[in-house]
Amino acid sequence: MSEITLPDLCDIYAHICNVTPVGGWEYFPASKRLHLTPQIGIILRYDLGFEPNDLYGMFHTVVDEDSETIWTAITLALKDSKPWALELRITNDDEPAKTIYSDVVFIPLTDGEVKLVGCIEDVSEKKRHLTDLKTAYAELNYGKSALNHHAIVSMFDEYGRVFYVNKKFCEISGYAFSELVGVDYKIVNSGFHSEEFWLEFWRILTTKSVWYGEISNRNQAGDLYWLQLTVVPHLNEDGFVDRYISIGTDITERKFAFQEKSRLQRALYQSQKMEAIGRLVSGIAHDFNNILTSSIGYAELIEISLAQNKVDKIERYLGFIKSAGERGQALAGRMLNFGRKSDLCVRVFNPVEVLHKYVDFLRPLIPATIDVRLQCDVSEGLYIRFDEGEFQQVIMNLVVNARDAVVECGGDGAKGVISIACQKRYFDPVECVACHESIGEDFVVVSVSDTGAGVEREHLSKIFDPFFTTKAQGKGSGLGLALVNNAAHSYGGHLLVDESASEVSVGTCMSVLLPLQEAPVGEFPEDLISKVENHLPIESKLIMVVDDDESVAEFLCEFFHHLGHKTKQFSNSGNAIIEVNRCIHLYDMVFTDISMPEHTGVDLLNVIRAQDANISVVGMSATSDIVSEQNYADLGFNMFINKPLDVRCIEGLLPSLVS
């Protein structure tokens, strides 16, 4: 390779000077000679054709405030032989000021002369970028500071290892920074969430998507805390996730407050329900006393008739006793259904049928001077999806509210009318008085209207709010209509108040609108009694009867004996299980109580099915949270019968159980 010559170096130097945004200059003080590269004129904004002869001319575009800085630097360079660097601002009439960088270097020459050499660079863009960078950095720090004061921040890798947490994370978790960094995120796992929850959490993150949600963690002291989290995957330059950034807000107080509110609301609703039952007790006691009076009285008449050998009226007396028992059975069933605190049993049913049965239950609540009218046709095919007990509670609250309105209007001896109606209606768009949603479709409308005091218009928008009441202190909790509101909307319903009938001294009509449902297929129970008329006699069978109440077991055995069957009675379910394991193959069917102390009827059923899958097993119960008319077949029973037992139904069942 040949050596580079001086002319070549000069050419290279000239090219560099032309293409780089840096200008060079040299000045010989003794001879006052000034040499400039072409870029100097561009950087210093010389007018076209201007060529300076000295340093004053070269720096004539520098703003006045910076001129002194130049001459100070040149003087010190000549005096102390030291290099100086400085920033200057230049301007002209046509363009805004810009910043340049210049240095001054003192160079002694061999002939005793000296020269000053310098470079000038336009650093306006760099200065602007640097200023923008400083501003952005400051804003980032402000944002980071604000985030750290409010949010709970952490970063973790694809394996769940933590490599950054902020101060707020340490505060809420109770761990120090050093205790968290490098360890698995499971250190704060509360165990509250299921495996499926975490699988979905990681599935979303591994698809480079953002995860939003609530997470329950456990701090070092063992206490739960809740976070509203946003977890964002951070991608590196190659597009791969190198970390996950989690930003959370502490919602512990809000979460616990909501849970406590829900608990209190459930407690209030149950309390209101029990309060309502309390109001019913006096009226129900009256009805039960009438039933007992009838039953005991006719039983005593039978004793007298037998003693006097007058048997002609005994059959009639027995009919009265049976009728009284059936009235007591219906009354007890309605009370049990209304007062239960079990899980809701939501099903499709005809509300008209329920209203016809339930209206008698409500009458003890209403003064005798107030007429209760039911205006609906049981034959009309209307169906709703609701819990029947909750539906009854809705009706009772509306009726009690109507009763109070009539009494308020006319005093304790007030005469009036409460009308209960049920019909199908189509609504053009109307507004729900409680949620204010616009509604317009087919609904089953259950209405309760009264001839009472009416509702003042300014109260219409508040009457369904919890604890709102217009009654005197101690006369109402303000929860009755709130319960109606909550129940109706839980099943997709709405509420209307007929404003034309909601004026003072005119009366009120409140309507619950519920979505119309299709008729259920295969509705239970069937009309079992109709089977009695046509069933054929069956040959004698061996029947196992299991009930911890000996009187019930003995009654059933006596009844089966009257039908010509053989029985074996067990009042202890443990002994019944021993018998099943020993010789269940000898029996044709089993009737068992469900709720028994040692082993339940379901326990007995499971033992039976392990021995014989085909034998008919009938479950019986007055109250059971285990078996019902809705699930008996799923559990393996052939039939389920509610107590008190109806012997005609049992007699009608036997042929189908044998077959």
C-alpha positions in Angstrom: 0.0 0.0 0.0 1.5 3.4 -1.1 2.0 6.2 1.4 -0.5 9.0 1.4 0.9 12.3 0.2 0.4 15.8 1.6 -1.8 16.9 -1.3 -3.9 13.8 -0.7 -4.3 14.7 2.9 -5.3 18.2 1.9 -7.9 16.9 -0.4 -9.3 14.6 2.3 -9.3 17.5 4.8 -11.1 19.7 2.3 -13.7 17.1 1.7 -14.3 16.5 5.4 -14.7 20.3 5.9 -17.3 20.5 3.1 -19.5 17.5 4.2 -19.5 17.8 8.0 -21.6 20.3 9.9 -18.4 21.6 11.6 -16.5 24.7 10.6 -12.8 25.3 11.3 -10.8 28.5 11.6 -7.3 29.7 12.3 -6.0 33.1 13.1 -2.5 34.5 13.1 -2.5 37.5 15.6 0.9 38.9 14.4 0.0 39.0 10.7 -3.8 39.3 11.3 -4.5 36.5 8.9 -7.8 34.6 9.1 -8.5 31.3 7.4 -12.0 29.8 7.4 -13.5 26.6 6.1 -16.7 26.9 3.9 -19.0 25.7 6.7 -18.2 28.7 8.9 -20.3 31.0 6.8 -23.2 28.6 6.9 -23.1 28.1 10.6 -22.5 31.7 11.5 -25.2 32.9 9.0 -23.0 35.2 6.9 -24.7 37.2 4.2 -24.1 36.0 0.7 -20.6 37.1 -0.4 -19.4 38.3 3.0 -15.8 37.3 3.9 -14.5 38.5 7.3 -10.9 39.8 7.6 -10.5 39.4 11.3 -12.0 37.8 14.4 -14.3 40.7 15.0 -15.8 40.2 11.5 -16.0 36.4 11.9 -18.1 36.6 15.1 -20.1 39.6 14.1 -23.4 37.6 14.1 -23.0 36.6 17.7 -25.6 38.3 20.0 -24.2 41.2 22.0 -24.6 39.4 25.3 -22.2 36.7 24.2 -19.6 38.9 22.5 -17.6 39.6 25.7 -17.4 35.8 26.3 -15.6 35.4 23.0 -12.9 38.0 23.6 -12.4 36.8 27.2 -11.7 33.3 25.8 -9.3 34.5 23.1 -7.5 36.8 25.5 -7.0 33.9 28.1 -5.9 31.5 25.3 -3.2 34.0 24.2 -2.2 34.8 27.8 -2.3 31.4 29.4 -1.8 29.2 26.3 -4.9 27.2 27.4 -7.8 25.9 25.4 -11.2 27.3 26.0 -14.7 25.9 25.0 -17.9 28.0 25.0 -21.4 28.1 23.7 -22.6 31.1 21.8 -25.9 32.3 20.4 -26.0 33.8 16.9 -28.8 35.6 15.1 -29.7 37.7 12.1 -32.7 39.5 11.0 -34.3 36.7 9.1 -34.0 33.7 11.4 -34.4 32.9 15.1 -31.4 32.7 17.3 -29.5 29.4 17.5 -26.8 28.0 19.7 -23.3 27.1 18.4 -20.3 25.4 20.1 -16.9 26.9 19.6 -13.5 26.2 21.1 -10.2 28.2 21.1 -6.8 26.5 21.0 -3.4 28.3 21.3 -0.7 26.8 19.1 2.9 28.1 19.1 4.7 28.0 15.7 8.4 27.2 15.0 9.2 30.7 13.8 8.1 32.2 17.1 4.7 33.2 15.9 1.5 31.8 17.4 -1.9 31.1 16.0 -5.3 30.4 17.4 -7.3 27.5 16.0 -10.9 26.7 16.7 -13.9 24.6 15.6 -17.5 25.8 15.4 -20.5 23.4 15.4 -24.2 24.1 15.2 -25.6 22.4 18.3 -29.1 23.9 18.2 -30.7 20.6 17.4 -28.7 18.8 20.0 -29.6 21.4 22.6 -33.3 21.2 21.7 -33.2 17.4 21.9 -31.3 17.6 25.2 -33.9 20.0 26.5 -36.7 17.7 25.3 -35.0 14.7 26.9 -34.6 16.5 30.2 -38.2 17.6 30.1 -39.4 14.1 29.3 -37.1 12.7 32.0 -38.5 15.1 34.6 -42.1 14.3 33.5 -41.3 10.6 33.8 -40.0 11.1 37.3 -43.1 13.1 38.2 -45.3 10.3 36.8 -43.2 7.7 38.5 -43.4 9.6 41.8 -47.2 10.0 41.4 -47.6 6.3 40.5 -45.5 5.1 43.4 -47.5 7.3 45.8 -50.8 5.7 44.6 -50.2 2.4 42.8 -48.8 -1.0 43.8 -46.2 -1.8 41.1 -44.2 -5.0 40.5 -42.4 -6.7 37.7 -41.9 -10.4 37.2 -40.7 -12.7 34.5 -42.3 -15.6 32.6 -41.6 -17.9 35.5 -43.3 -15.7 38.0 -40.0 -14.5 39.6 -40.2 -11.0 41.0 -37.4 -8.6 40.0 -38.9 -5.3 41.0 -41.4 -4.0 43.5 -42.1 -0.4 44.5 -42.5 1.0 48.0 -46.3 0.6 48.1 -46.0 -3.1 47.2 -43.6 -3.5 50.2 -46.0 -1.6 52.5 -49.1 -3.6 51.6 -47.4 -7.0 51.5 -45.4 -6.5 54.7 -42.2 -7.7 53.0 -38.9 -5.8 52.5 -37.6 -5.2 49.0 -34.8 -7.7 49.5 -37.3 -10.4 50.7 -39.3 -10.1 47.4 -36.8 -9.6 44.6 -35.7 -12.9 43.2 -38.4 -15.0 44.7 -41.6 -16.5 43.3 -44.7 -14.3 43.2 -46.4 -17.1 45.1 -44.9 -15.6 48.3 -48.1 -13.4 48.4 -50.5 -16.0 47.0 -53.5 -16.2 49.3 -54.9 -19.5 48.0 -58.2 -17.8 47.4 -58.3 -18.3 43.6 -58.8 -21.6 41.8 -56.3 -23.4 39.6 -58.6 -22.5 36.6 -58.3 -18.8 37.5 -54.5 -18.9 37.3 -54.5 -21.0 34.1 -56.6 -18.3 32.5 -54.4 -15.6 33.9 -51.3 -17.0 32.3 -53.1 -18.0 29.1 -53.9 -14.3 28.5 -50.4 -13.1 29.4 -48.6 -15.6 27.2 -50.7 -14.4 24.2 -49.1 -10.9 24.8 -52.5 -9.6 25.9 -53.2 -7.4 28.8 -54.9 -9.0 31.9 -57.4 -7.0 34.0 -59.1 -8.2 37.1 -59.2 -8.5 40.9 -56.7 -10.6 42.9 -56.7 -11.6 46.5 -53.2 -11.8 48.1 -52.0 -12.5 51.6 -49.5 -10.3 53.4 -46.6 -11.4 55.7 -48.9 -11.3 58.7 -51.4 -13.7 57.1 -54.1 -11.1 56.3 -55.9 -11.0 53.0 -55.8 -7.9 50.8 -57.4 -7.3 47.4 -55.9 -5.5 44.4 -57.5 -4.2 41.2 -54.7 -5.2 38.8 -53.6 -4.4 35.2 -50.8 -6.7 34.1 -49.1 -5.6 30.8 -46.5 -7.7 28.9 -43.4 -5.7 28.0 -41.8 -6.6 24.7 -38.1 -6.3 23.9 -36.6 -5.2 20.5 -37.1 -8.6 19.1 -40.8 -8.7 20.0 -40.4 -11.2 22.8 -41.9 -10.7 26.3 -39.0 -9.9 28.7 -41.1 -9.0 31.7 -44.6 -8.4 32.9 -45.5 -5.1 34.6 -48.2 -5.2 37.2 -50.0 -2.0 38.3 -52.5 -2.4 41.1 -54.8 -0.4 43.3 -55.7 -1.4 46.9 -59.4 -2.2 46.9 -59.4 -4.2 50.2 -61.7 -1.8 52.1 -64.1 -1.5 49.1 -64.2 -5.3 48.7 -64.8 -6.0 52.4 -67.3 -3.2 52.6 -69.2 -4.7 49.6 -69.1 -8.1 51.2 -70.3 -6.7 54.5 -73.0 -4.7 52.7 -74.2 -7.9 50.9 -74.2 -9.8 54.2 -76.2 -7.1 55.9 -78.6 -6.9 53.0 -79.2 -10.6 53.2 -79.6 -10.4 57.0 -82.0 -7.4 56.6 -84.1 -9.3 54.0 -84.3 -12.4 56.2 -85.1 -10.2 59.2 -87.9 -8.5 57.3 -89.2 -11.9 56.2 -89.2 -13.2 59.8 -90.8 -10.0 60.9 -93.5 -10.6 58.4 -94.0 -14.2 59.7 -94.3 -12.7 63.2 -97.1 -10.5 61.9 -98.8 -13.6 60.6 -98.6 -15.6 63.8 -101.6 -14.1 65.5 -103.8 -14.7 62.4 -102.4 -18.2 61.8 -102.9 -19.1 65.5 -106.5 -18.2 65.1 -106.8 -20.5 62.0 -105.0 -23.4 63.8 -107.1 -23.1 66.9 -110.2 -23.4 64.7 -108.7 -26.5 63.0 -107.9 -28.0 66.4 -111.3 -27.2 67.8 -112.9 -28.9 64.9 -110.6 -32.0 65.0 -110.8 -32.5 68.8 -114.5 -31.8 68.9 -115.4 -34.3 66.2 -113.1 -36.9 67.8 -114.9 -36.5 71.1 -118.3 -36.8 69.3 -117.0 -40.1 67.8 -116.2 -41.3 71.3 -119.6 -40.3 72.6 -121.3 -42.0 69.5 -119.4 -45.2 70.1 -120.2 -45.2 73.8 -123.9 -44.7 72.9 -123.7 -47.2 70.0 -124.8 -44.4 67.6 -122.5 -45.1 64.6 -124.6 -43.6 61.9 -122.9 -40.2 62.1 -119.3 -41.5 62.6 -118.4 -41.5 58.9 -119.6 -37.8 58.7 -117.5 -36.9 61.8 -114.5 -38.6 60.3 -114.9 -36.5 57.1 -114.9 -33.3 59.1 -111.7 -34.4 61.0 -110.0 -35.3 57.7 -111.0 -32.0 56.2 -109.6 -30.1 59.2 -106.4 -32.1 58.9 -106.1 -31.1 55.2 -106.6 -27.5 56.0 -103.9 -27.7 58.7 -101.6 -29.5 56.2 -102.1 -26.7 53.6 -101.5 -24.0 56.2 -98.3 -25.6 57.5 -97.0 -26.1 54.0 -97.5 -22.4 53.1 -95.9 -21.3 56.4 -92.9 -23.6 55.9 -92.4 -22.5 52.3 -92.6 -18.8 53.3 -90.3 -19.0 56.3 -87.6 -21.2 54.9 -84.0 -20.0 54.8 -82.6 -22.5 52.3 -81.2 -21.8 48.8 -83.7 -20.5 46.3 -85.6 -23.1 44.2 -86.1 -21.2 40.9 -88.6 -22.9 38.6 -91.2 -22.1 36.0 -94.8 -22.0 37.4 -98.2 -20.5 36.9 -98.5 -17.5 39.2 -102.3 -17.6 39.1 -102.4 -21.0 40.7 -100.0 -19.8 43.5 -102.2 -16.7 44.0 -105.4 -18.7 44.4 -103.7 -20.9 47.0 -101.9 -18.1 48.8 -104.7 -15.5 49.1 -106.3 -17.5 52.0 -103.0 -17.4 53.7 -103.0 -13.6 53.5 -106.5 -13.0 54.8 -105.5 -13.1 58.6 -103.3 -10.1 57.9 -106.2 -8.0 56.7 -108.9 -6.5 58.9 -112.3 -8.0 58.3 -113.6 -4.6 57.1 -111.2 -4.7 54.1 -112.3 -6.9 51.2 -109.6 -8.8 49.4 -110.5 -9.6 45.8 -108.6 -11.9 43.4 -109.1 -11.0 39.8 -107.5 -13.7 37.6 -108.5 -16.8 35.8 -106.7 -20.0 36.9 -107.2 -21.4 33.4 -105.1 -18.7 31.8 -101.8 -20.1 30.6 -99.4 -17.7 32.3 -95.9 -18.8 33.4 -93.1 -17.0 35.1 -89.6 -18.1 36.3 -89.2 -17.3 40.0 -88.7 -18.9 43.4 -92.2 -19.6 44.7 -91.5 -18.6 48.3 -89.9 -15.3 47.1 -92.9 -14.7 44.9 -95.2 -15.1 47.8 -93.1 -12.7 49.8 -93.4 -10.1 47.0 -97.2 -10.5 47.0 -97.4 -10.3 50.8 -95.3 -7.1 50.9 -97.5 -5.4 48.3 -100.7 -6.5 50.1 -99.4 -5.4 53.5 -98.5 -2.0 52.0 -102.0 -1.8 50.5 -103.6 -2.7 53.8 -101.6 0.0 55.6 -102.7 2.6 53.0 -106.4 1.7 53.5 -106.0 1.8 57.3 -104.1 5.1 57.1 -106.9 6.6 55.0 -109.8 5.5 57.2 -108.5 4.4 60.6 -108.6 0.9 62.2 -112.2 0.3 61.2 -111.7 1.5 57.7 -113.6 -0.1 54.9 -111.9 -0.6 51.6 -110.9 -3.0 48.9 -107.6 -4.6 48.0 -107.5 -6.2 44.5 -104.9 -8.7 43.3 -104.8 -9.2 39.6 -102.6 -11.3 37.2 -102.7 -11.0 33.4 -100.6 -10.9 30.3 -100.0 -7.4 28.8 -97.9 -5.9 26.1 -96.3 -2.6 26.8 -95.4 0.2 24.5 -92.1 1.7 25.8 -92.7 2.7 29.4 -90.2 3.5 32.1 -89.6 1.3 35.2 -90.3 3.4 38.2 -87.4 1.9 40.1 -84.5 1.4 37.6 -85.9 3.9 35.0 -85.1 1.5 32.1 -87.3 1.8 29.1 -89.3 -1.4 28.6 -91.6 -2.6 25.8 -92.6 -6.3 25.4 -94.9 -9.0 26.7 -95.0 -9.4 30.5 -96.9 -11.2 33.1 -98.3 -8.4 35.2 -99.1 -9.0 38.9 -100.9 -5.9 40.3 -102.0 -5.0 43.8 -104.4 -2.0 44.0 -106.1 -0.4 47.0 -108.6 2.2 47.8 -106.3 3.8 50.4 -104.6 7.1 50.9 -102.6 7.1 47.7 -99.0 8.2 47.1 -97.8 11.8 46.8 -96.2 12.3 43.5 -92.9 13.6 44.9 -92.6 10.2 46.7 -93.1 8.0 43.6 -89.4 7.9 42.7 -88.3 6.9 46.2 -90.9 4.4 47.5 -88.8 1.4 46.4 -85.6 2.7 48.0 -84.4 0.8 51.1 -85.5 2.4 54.4 -87.7 5.0 52.7 -91.1 5.2 54.4 -93.9 7.7 54.8 -95.2 5.9 57.9 -94.9 7.2 61.4 -91.8 6.1 63.4 -92.0 2.5 64.5 -94.8 1.7 62.0 -92.6 0.5 59.1 -89.0 -0.5 58.4 -88.9 0.9 54.8 -87.8 -2.5 53.5 -91.0 -4.1 52.2 -91.1 -2.4 48.8 -87.3 -2.5 48.6 -87.5 -6.3 48.8 -90.1 -6.2 46.0 -87.8 -4.1 43.9 -84.8 -6.4 44.5 -86.7 -9.6 43.9 -88.4 -8.3 40.7 -85.2 -7.1 39.1 -83.3 -10.3 40.1 -85.6 -12.2 37.7 -85.5 -9.6 34.9 -88.6 -7.9 36.0 -89.7 -4.2 36.4 -92.0 -2.1 38.5 -94.8 0.3 37.6 -97.0 2.5 39.7 -100.2 3.6 38.0 -100.0 7.4 38.3 -103.7 7.9 37.5 -104.5 5.7 40.6 -101.6 7.1 42.7 -103.0 10.3 43.9 -103.9 11.3 47.5 -107.3 9.9 48.5 -107.6 8.0 45.2 -105.6 4.9 45.9 -102.6 3.1 44.5 -102.0 0.4 41.9 -98.5 -1.2 42.0 -97.5 -3.7 39.3 -94.7 -6.2 39.1 -93.8 -7.0 35.5 -92.2 -10.4 35.0 -90.9 -11.9 31.7 -93.4 -14.4 30.2 -92.1 -18.0 30.1 -93.1 -21.1 28.1 -95.1 -23.7 29.9 -92.9 -26.3 31.5 -92.7 -29.8 30.1 -93.6 -32.7 32.3 -94.5 -30.6 35.3 -94.5 -32.4 38.7 -96.5 -33.5 40.6 -98.9 -35.3 38.3 -102.5 -35.8 39.4 -101.7 -39.0 41.3 -105.2 -39.2 42.8 -106.7 -39.7 39.3 -104.9 -43.0 39.1 -106.9 -44.4 42.0 -110.1 -44.6 40.0 -108.6 -46.9 37.3 -105.9 -48.9 39.0 -106.2 -52.7 39.0 -105.8 -54.7 42.3 -102.3 -56.1 42.8 -101.2 -59.3 44.5 -99.8 -59.2 48.0 -96.3 -57.6 48.3 -93.7 -57.4 51.0 -93.0 -53.8 51.8 -90.2 -52.4 54.0 -91.2 -49.3 55.9 -88.5 -47.1 57.5 -89.3 -44.1 59.7 -87.8 -42.9 63.0 -91.3 -41.7 64.0 -92.9 -45.0 65.1 -96.4 -43.6 64.8 -95.9 -42.8 61.1 -94.3 -46.2 60.4 -97.1 -48.0 62.2 -99.8 -46.0 60.4 -98.2 -46.9 57.0 -97.9 -50.6 57.9 -101.6 -50.7 59.0 -102.6 -49.0 55.8 -100.7 -51.5 53.7 -102.2 -54.4 55.7 -105.7 -53.0 54.8 -104.6 -53.3 51.2 -103.6 -56.9 51.6 -99.8 -56.4 51.7 -97.2 -57.6 54.2 -94.8 -55.2 55.9 -91.7 -55.0 58.0 -91.3 -51.9 60.1 -88.0 -50.2 61.1 -87.8 -47.1 63.3 -83.9 -47.3 63.3 -82.2 -46.7 59.9 -79.1 -48.6 61.1 -81.2 -51.8 61.6 -82.8 -51.2 58.2 -79.4 -51.1 56.5 -78.5 -54.5 58.2 -81.8 -55.9 56.8 -81.0 -54.6 53.3 -77.6 -56.2 53.3 -79.0 -59.4 54.6 -82.1 -60.0 52.4 -83.2 -57.0 50.3 -84.0 -59.5 47.5 -87.1 -60.6 49.5 -88.7 -57.2 49.4 -90.9 -55.8 46.6 -90.5 -52.1 47.5 -89.2 -49.7 50.2 -90.9 -46.6 51.8 -88.3 -44.6 53.7 -88.2 -41.3 55.6 -85.5 -38.9 54.4 -84.5 -37.1 57.6 -83.4 -39.6 60.2 -80.8 -39.3 62.9 -78.4 -42.2 62.3 -78.5 -42.7 58.6 -80.6 -40.6 56.2 -83.0 -42.0 53.6 -80.4 -41.2 50.9 -77.8 -43.3 52.8 -80.3 -46.1 52.9 -81.0 -45.7 49.2 -77.3 -45.9 48.3 -77.0 -49.2 50.2 -80.2 -50.6 48.5 -78.9 -49.6 45.0 -75.6 -51.4 45.7 -77.6 -54.6 46.3 -80.5 -54.2 43.9 -80.8 -51.6 41.2 -84.4 -52.3 40.2 -86.4 -52.4 43.5 -88.7 -49.4 43.9 -87.8 -46.9 46.6 -90.1 -44.1 47.7 -88.7 -41.2 49.8 -90.9 -39.3 52.3 -90.4 -36.1 54.1 -92.1 -33.1 55.7 -89.0 -30.9 55.4 -85.8 -31.9 53.6 -82.9 -29.9 52.2 -81.6 -33.0 50.5 -84.5 -34.4 48.5 -87.3 -32.6 46.8 -89.9 -33.0 44.0 -87.3 -31.5 41.6 -84.3 -33.8 42.3 -85.6 -37.1 43.7 -85.2 -39.0 40.4 -81.6 -37.8 40.0 -80.8 -39.2 43.4 -82.2 -42.6 42.5 -85.7 -42.6 44.1 -88.6 -43.8 42.1 -91.0 -41.4 43.8 -91.0 -38.7 46.5 -94.0 -37.9 48.7 -94.5 -34.9 50.9 -95.8 -35.4 54.5 -98.5 -35.4 55.7 -99.2 -38.5 53.7 -102.3 -38.9 51.5 -103.3 -42.6 51.5 -105.2 -42.3 48.3 -102.1 -41.0 46.5 -100.1 -43.9 48.0 -102.7 -46.5 46.9 -102.6 -45.0 43.4 -98.8 -45.2 43.3 -98.5 -48.9 44.2 -99.3 -50.4 40.7 -96.7 -48.2 39.0 -94.1 -49.0 41.7 -94.7 -52.8 41.3 -94.4 -52.6 37.5 
